[in-house]
Amino acid sequence: MKSWIIALILCIMAAGLAADIYLIQAVITDPEEHPVSKVVVSDGSKTVFSNEKGYFSINTSADSLTFHRLGFQEKKLSVKDVGKKVILTPEPVVLPRITVSDVAWNIVSPPPDRISLPINPDRHYYSAGEIITSTPMVHSNDVQLPGETQNISILGNLARHSLIILDGVPLNPDGNSYDLSLLDANNIESVEIIKNNVSVYGGSSAIGGMVMITTKKGLKQTGKEFSLNTELGSFGYAQNSLSFTLNQPSNIFRINLSNLSTDNDFRYKVPEWWSPDSTAIRSNNAKHQNSIAASYTHLIRNSNFSLQTEYLSFMRQLPGTVNFTEVYKNAYLSGWANRNRLDFNIPLFNGKLGTLIWLNLDETTYDNTKAPLPVYLSNYRQSLLNSGIHGSYGQNAPLTPLLSMNYSLSAEAGYNGYQNNNLLNSANNLDFFSRFANSILKTELKLDKGEFIWSNSGALRYDLTEREDEFTWRLESSFQHLGYIETILGATLGTSFALPSPYDLYWKGDSQALGNPDLKSEHSRGWQIWMSNQWNKFYIKSAFHKNDIENLIQWRQIQMWGNVWKPLNIGKARIQNIEIEAEWKPWEWLNLSTAALFTKAKDISTQNEDTAPFLMYTPDKNYSIKMELNWAKLKFWSDYRYTGKQYTTPDNLNKPLPGYSLLDLGLTYNLFVQGWKLSPFFTVRNVLNKQYEVYAYVPQPGVAFYGGISLQVSNP
């Protein structure tokens, strides 16, 4: 059987490599011989862009190329007819492309290491976490079921060192990790990731990197669209969502509603030493969630104004670890979240001026007062408030025909509030409020000679907080060579910080734990280097990352009128990664990809790197193998992932959790009936029915089946 599979792979590779390959190099101009930049040049499977001089270069085995740019008529030419010059005819713009205000660097010079995660429109994602963890460089140790908490780790760093940004607004600048299950996956337009020390762009909590999520705001052309999705699955799962979009030449409106309900009571295998050859049911695990999101965008020439709001309510039963089921039985967490954003962008002095105003409100209530064994009785209500205003200005200034300078300035000010009301003992209430402000300067020099592009940039940021001020910086460089083999070399060097959370500073909710108001911010310095090559329809990239973290906050047991757990700045860690990824698309209907991340994360607080223990719950390796089949109506995907071993104690003396592999499969079929697009879909998760753990005494579900249908109609 294996020999047949190997023979089939070799045949596919031979067929792909046997195709004729052309190197097309030309200049794109308008009828008056002016160069046209940022033209999308595509052969159907590969896309490149023309530079400021109108020059482009592409390796292709296709028969034709398509040229597209807003404001010009689309053009399609045979590769043999392209020649040395392509002339595009201007065309009036009816509806400008929607632009989204982000942080200052995004105006003129995005970081060279920014990557965009693919979101398959024919695949149903159960959470935002599933989208983001589709790459091995991002990992989650949470239960992989709808409605469950979803925290992520970038490049083996702590979850609280991964900054989440939603439409330009940081969601966890307070030193905590962010639960991605609070975001509706159906409302996500795109996801981008920047790795390794990016506090200069996002502020606190960006030691490992940051994830930038952009929500849906409308269509790319005028018209109306209505969609309805419904899905049922294993463990009592049911989800429904509805969205409506209205696009007019100057006004865009969108609303999205979603409802999720699931029991999540699954059967798992009991550890052999506990009870051999037996199983149990993970009960008291129900999840319910409702959300509504609305956005309005107004377009005036080259300016836009956007208003967005989201409201989400949820209830989650929390069963605790399986060795303490009676201690946490009937425990639950309920709450709501409301996020509001107002942004507008206008052209000013050959540049772009942007303003973003936001208000985020969260409230949760935890109740563990009805457990049969009342060991850890607890009942408290938490409230979070985060508001602010961000202003930015960016400009591209040509210095010579080949050399240009981009610069951007931004400033931000806001207010954070945190309250924890202990409903059993009001003497333990917490009340924490703080103001913040920061400013950012970024400059970039870009040399574009057509055959190659060399870019060097630097960014500085200064943060004012009520506890301590922070200064961070980042240097970036990239070299891109266009030709038969397109090569990109890049590197970054920078610093970051993470503020201690209000929980770490002031917690006093029980006699076993006590906060530490003398905590300092965590600091890091790291670098990365990468190289990528694109040849015809084959892409490969490798990278090395290194990050040193100081003042790492760790909870340790100390003697203070008995044993008490207290957070201290005693930790120091070193995290190193080797990252490899490859993609091959021999035909338009077939896409094969693989990626791997090898991590060495050491706690070097008291020992040198050679003898130091590994950080807890950090896999030593992650890799994935994916396949997508995209025919006209039928879509099929498979996703195989392997996660390596993880240690569960700081000293690594306990046996680590073994590695595990998962295989997910999905199928979608598109039907078109009288203007309606009907898409039944079916998904099988953990096809191999693996029994595994990512935390001690926290089992994971076995095989699960999901199926549903999506209805969509569009009216120009």
Secondary structure as UniProt FT lines:
FT   HELIX           2..18
FT   STRAND          22..29
FT   TURN            31..32
FT   STRAND          40..42
FT   STRAND          47..49
FT   TURN            52..53
FT   STRAND          55..60
FT   STRAND          64..68
FT   TURN            70..71
FT   STRAND          75..78
FT   HELIX           79..81
FT   TURN            83..84
FT   STRAND          85..87
FT   HELIX           104..106
FT   TURN            107..108
FT   TURN            112..113
FT   STRAND          115..117
FT   TURN            121..122
FT   HELIX           128..132
FT   TURN            133..134
FT   TURN            136..137
FT   STRAND          138..139
FT   TURN            146..147
FT   STRAND          153..154
FT   TURN            155..156
FT   HELIX           159..161
FT   STRAND          162..166
FT   TURN            167..168
FT   STRAND          169..170
FT   TURN            173..174
FT   HELIX           180..182
FT   HELIX           185..187
FT   STRAND          188..195
FT   HELIX           199..202
FT   TURN            204..205
FT   STRAND          209..215
FT   STRAND          223..233
FT   TURN            234..236
FT   STRAND          237..247
FT   STRAND          251..262
FT   STRAND          266..269
FT   TURN            272..274
FT   TURN            276..277
FT   STRAND          279..282
FT   STRAND          287..300
FT   TURN            301..302
FT   STRAND          303..317
FT   HELIX           322..324
FT   HELIX           325..328
FT   TURN            329..330
FT   STRAND          332..348
FT   TURN            349..350
FT   STRAND          351..368
FT   STRAND          378..398
FT   STRAND          403..422
FT   HELIX           426..428
FT   STRAND          430..448
FT   STRAND          452..465
FT   STRAND          470..481
FT   STRAND          486..498
FT   HELIX           502..506
FT   TURN            517..518
FT   STRAND          522..535
FT   TURN            536..537
FT   STRAND          538..559
FT   STRAND          563..587
FT   TURN            588..589
FT   STRAND          590..603
FT   TURN            609..611
FT   TURN            616..617
FT   STRAND          621..630
FT   STRAND          634..643
FT   TURN            650..651
FT   STRAND          660..669
FT   STRAND          671..673
FT   TURN            674..675
FT   STRAND          676..685
FT   TURN            687..688
FT   STRAND          693..695
FT   TURN            696..697
FT   STRAND          698..699
FT   STRAND          704..715
//
